Amino acid sequence: MNNLSDTNHRPDLSCDERIVKDLMHCARYLRTNSEGKGSQRRVLTMLSHEGPMTQKDLLEKMGVRASSLSELLRKLESKGFVTKEKSNADKRNYHVSITPDGMHVLSEMQAQHQAAMADLLSGLSEDERTQLATLLSKLHRLWHERMDAPMHPHHNHKHHKHS
């Protein structure tokens, strides 16, 4: 038994606390086993599926800070995974493209991510996986609806309206 991830044997935790802690452990496992390169994989995946795009368009699609994207692109460019060329229409903007090396490393990243997911879920039957997927989708939908709904006066959290 792994004491770090097995919260079922913690009588001091409520069911809700166990669920949240276990979700956090699963997320940490996936991040760790994807070598912490989820953002790089997202950029490369987007570029491979949608083709070259401006840095501004990539920023909007990624939903990250401009400084974070700039640093991420700098790393990917230094490894030869993407190229950046100044836009002819707007000299302040760049067109970003994935390179053949970027396509190759994306394939490796995706395989590693798939293996980590399969490993994480290997102890579940097909029915259990289906149940888990259904419950997580429901939870995600409910959280999304809650974030988009007007705040209730008794809630003590910040609300960010999506535009």
PyMOL commands that set and color helices and strands:
alter all, ss='L'
color gray80, all
select helices_A, chain A and resi 7-9+15-33+38-50+55-62+66-78+100-121+126-148
alter helices_A, ss='H'
color red, helices_A
select strands_A, chain A and resi 53-54+82-86+94-98
alter strands_A, ss='S'
color yellow, strands_A
deselect
rebuild
show_as cartoon
